[in-house]
């Protein structure tokens, strides 16, 4: 199941420069994900790699119908 993982520090999104990741950045990003059809949106998800490294994503979501 494909998922979108979004992780960016506070400031302007380096991917496209369109989103401010300040205090309202998380709210705006979640709203944008919903508008783009993503569901099961979860914030602050921690992934553990096989070598023990941890990675925390701002959001993880999936888009229905994509395999």
N, C-alpha and C positions, 0 to 999 in steps of 0.2 A: 504494500500500500504506500504510494508516494506521499510524502509529507513536505511541508514547507517549514524550514527552520529559519527564523529571523533573529539576528543578534547584532546589535550595534551599540556603541557607547553613546553617551549624551552628546548632542551636536547634530549636525546635518548628516543625513544618510549618505555614506560614501558610495553606495551602489548607484543611486540616481540623483542625489542632491535635492530630492523633493520633500523629504519629511524631516521635520524638526524632532529630535529625540530628547527634548527638554521635559519639563514636568508633565505636559500634556501629550508628549510624544507617544507614550504607550497607549493612551486612550485613542489617539488619532490612528495609530497603526492597527489596533484591533478593529476599529470601525472600517478602515480600508480593507482589511482582510475579509470581513463579513461582506462588504460591498462587492468584492471580487469573487464571492461564492465559496469561500473557505468555511469549513465547519469544524466542530470539535477543537476549537481554539483554546489552547492552554498556555498560560504564561509562566515564566520562571521554571523551565524544565531543565533538570540536570541529567546529562548523559555521562556514563562512565565508559571509557575506552578500555580495551583489553589490557593495556599497559598501566591502568590505574588513573590515567589522566581524566580530570573532570572538565566538562564543558557545560556552561549554563546558557541556554537559549532564551531570548526574550519571549519568543512565541514559537509554538509548534502547532501546526494545523494541517488539515487534509482537505482536498478538493474532491467532492463526490464524483464518481464516474471515471476517474483516471486510474489506470492500472500500471 
